[in-house]
């Protein structure tokens, strides 16, 4: 079981290795699982059974890690980095820095994980067939096929389970990607998340009904993961469809070219802003003045023209660009305030960094 995540690093986990630039992490509770399985095997069959059980769990999770690397390497092919892969008792999480936006790329990344298990299963199938005959695989007493046979079964299960369309699990991402070929991504996410939550409820019922705590955990993970992803996709689409003009502030203190420092300071005192836009008689943006510059000039040369204080290399936002694009501009800029200008370069409003950070409501 795995969930491809694009949210933050999993807490209570620590790094055990670094492979191909990806940090391999293990969640603390994973050791609880090991201890639990180990104890069960020890009680049931003594030391030998315990060692065998441990080896099997480690082999199983090696297959899970390889599955996650399938996702990570497919993502890398599209230029997307995977900072870490974390092992949890319920499976692995490959944290991609982002999901590919193109449906076919997302499809490839989602399928790459289960594809690894298909390859492993085929490999095991061949090995078992060669050494003990495939008959051993289907007979209950095939001792020599024991561990390999179980591992083969587990890999087949990993493929089938992951392809259940329980977004944000792999199958759900496949569903979202297939839908997104035809309809808008936010809507596709909404549908996939709805299906995912329905499946999560079924998981929960089975988990409770048949006493499967792991399945119940997965249900919780899927349910809230789907909700979060749908909200994230909705906000992202809203940010792409909302223009800067729709969220900008239009009543801000603005400095005029002809003002002296003392006049400008008087205007600035009316409203605390991280910077004040400076305009000419036609409202064309000339630059910005920082409150610190203004304060120090007030002591030294109060009657100098304020224009001399203006920083003219200013990142400005055209009023018709989307909030999503404005966020990208803000990301690369040190400014806390962005003047918004129309096509003639006239100031029409301002946007604070925090205005861009605030979520945009899907319309
Ligand atoms: Zn996966």
Boltz pocket constraint, residues with backbone or C-beta under 6 A from the ligand:
constraints:
  - pocket:
      binder: B
      contacts: [[A, 2], [A, 3], [A, 4], [A, 67], [A, 68], [A, 71], [A, 110], [A, 113], [A, 114], [A, 162], [A, 170]]
      max_distance: 6.0
